[in-house]
């Protein structure tokens, strides 16, 4: 089976490409480095020739509602049009658990993406996932000094390897619409994740929880970003992830 991976050079994308190869399928990477611009559609028609399914894990470092909606709208529209022209039989899209109910700016783009895919001409599956194991490290990365601030978020983080395996499994099967979400085996706050990351690194940094007012803050802290019902649970643990981090020198 020939599977195209939109955003195949990113953190999740690389894991998906590796899983495609591990399961004996052929991958096609859709990224600027392979001559494909998802936001303009450049290179998509050629890249999708002979492709059976597309897994979209594309992402952009955009943090305003306007930028997020613009990015995910353009990518979804171009992918849908190109998939239709190429006769692609299945489009699998990675989304976020809680993006449909928590009003964070970035999530508005994911909502728009889901809406476009659901209304589009290509058989589709949307997999919503929780934050990845490296989310806390990403939050900590741009911060320096003795104090680090993290969002007031209850999470159930998942390994990218588990996510990649599920995405490929879905891509090789029939379209399911919005399928059951995927999460890791343990619930913990992002503050706890950050403290464990810092402890592993041997860094003496105080972690403080940001105040997010109103309903959004309540939902984030109350578990709206974790599965409320049935979910696929990954096998890898956060402790295993911590073992991969090198202590600070």
Residue pairs with C-beta under 8 A, 6 or more apart in sequence:
1 25
1 26
1 52
1 53
1 172
2 25
2 26
2 27
2 28
2 50
2 51
2 52
2 53
3 20
3 25
3 26
3 27
3 28
3 51
3 52
3 53
3 54
3 55
3 168
3 171
3 172
4 27
4 28
4 29
4 30
4 47
4 48
4 51
4 53
4 54
4 55
4 88
5 13
5 16
5 17
5 20
5 27
5 28
5 29
5 30
5 54
5 55
5 57
6 13
6 30
6 31
6 38
6 54
6 55
6 56
6 57
6 58
6 75
6 79
7 13
7 30
7 31
7 38
7 56
7 57
7 58
7 59
8 14
8 16
8 17
8 27
8 29
8 30
8 31
8 34
8 57
9 29
9 31
9 33
10 57
10 58
10 59
11 132
11 134
11 160
12 57
12 59
12 94
12 132
12 160
12 163
12 164
13 29
13 31
13 57
13 58
15 160
15 161
15 163
15 164
16 27
16 55
16 57
16 164
16 167
16 168
17 27
17 29
18 164
19 161
19 164
19 165
19 167
19 168
20 26
20 27
20 168
21 27
23 168
23 172
25 168
25 172
28 34
28 47
28 48
28 51
29 36
30 36
30 38
30 43
30 44
30 47
30 54
30 58
34 43
34 47
35 42
35 43
35 46
35 47
36 42
36 43
36 44
36 47
37 43
38 44
38 58
38 74
38 75
38 78
38 79
39 71
39 74
39 75
39 78
40 74
40 78
41 78
41 81
41 82
44 78
44 79
44 82
45 82
45 85
45 86
48 54
48 82
48 83
48 85
48 86
48 88
49 86
51 86
51 88
52 88
52 89
52 90
53 88
53 89
53 90
53 91
53 92
53 171
53 172
54 79
54 83
54 88
54 90
54 91
54 92
54 171
55 92
55 94
55 167
55 168
55 171
56 75
56 76
56 79
56 91
56 92
56 93
56 94
57 94
57 167
58 75
60 67
60 68
60 71
62 68
62 70
62 71
62 106
62 109
63 105
63 106
64 105
65 105
65 106
65 108
65 109
67 109
68 105
68 106
68 107
68 108
68 109
68 110
69 108
69 109
69 112
70 109
71 109
72 109
72 110
72 112
72 113
73 109
73 112
73 113
73 116
75 113
76 93
76 112
76 113
76 116
76 117
76 120
77 116
79 91
80 91
80 116
80 117
80 120
80 121
80 122
82 88
83 91
83 122
84 120
84 121
84 122
88 122
89 122
89 123
90 122
90 123
90 124
90 125
90 171
90 174
90 175
91 117
91 120
91 122
91 123
91 124
91 125
92 124
92 125
92 126
92 127
92 167
92 170
92 171
93 113
93 114
93 117
93 124
93 125
93 126
93 127
94 127
94 129
94 163
94 167
95 110
95 113
95 114
95 126
95 127
95 128
95 129
96 107
96 110
96 128
96 129
96 130
96 225
97 128
97 129
97 130
97 156
97 181
97 183
97 225
97 226
97 227
98 107
98 128
98 219
98 224
98 225
98 226
99 107
99 110
99 111
99 114
99 128
100 107
100 111
100 114
101 219
101 224
102 216
102 219
102 220
102 224
102 225
103 215
103 216
104 216
114 126
114 178
117 124
117 126
118 124
118 126
118 177
118 178
123 174
123 175
124 175
124 177
125 170
125 171
125 175
125 176
125 177
125 178
125 179
126 177
126 178
126 179
127 166
127 167
127 170
127 179
127 181
127 182
128 178
128 181
128 182
129 158
129 163
129 181
129 182
129 183
130 155
130 156
130 157
130 158
130 181
130 182
130 183
130 184
130 225
130 226
130 227
131 153
131 155
131 157
131 158
131 190
131 225
132 157
132 158
132 159
132 160
132 163
133 157
133 158
133 159
133 160
133 184
133 236
133 238
133 241
134 160
134 241
135 155
135 157
135 190
135 193
136 150
136 190
136 193
136 194
136 196
136 197
137 197
137 245
139 148
139 150
139 151
139 190
139 194
140 148
140 150
140 194
140 197
140 198
140 205
143 149
145 205
146 204
146 205
146 206
147 205
147 206
147 207
147 208
148 194
148 198
148 205
148 206
148 207
148 208
149 207
149 208
149 209
149 210
150 190
150 191
150 194
150 207
150 208
150 209
150 210
151 190
151 209
151 210
151 212
151 220
152 189
152 190
152 191
152 209
152 210
152 211
152 212
152 217
152 220
152 221
153 189
153 190
153 220
153 221
153 225
154 187
154 188
154 189
154 220
154 221
154 222
154 223
154 225
154 226
155 187
155 188
155 189
155 190
155 193
155 225
155 226
156 183
156 184
156 186
156 187
156 188
156 226
156 227
157 183
157 184
157 186
157 188
157 193
157 238
158 182
158 183
158 184
158 234
159 184
159 234
159 235
159 236
159 240
159 241
161 234
161 236
162 182
162 184
162 234
162 235
162 236
163 182
163 234
166 182
166 232
170 176
170 179
180 227
180 230
180 231
180 232
181 227
181 231
181 232
182 231
182 232
182 233
182 234
183 226
183 227
183 231
183 232
183 233
183 234
184 233
184 234
184 236
184 237
184 238
185 233
185 234
185 235
185 237
186 237
186 238
187 223
187 226
188 238
189 209
191 207
191 209
193 238
194 207
195 207
196 238
196 242
197 242
197 245
198 204
198 205
198 207
200 242
200 245
200 247
201 245
201 246
201 247
201 248
202 247
202 248
203 248
211 217
212 220
212 221
219 225
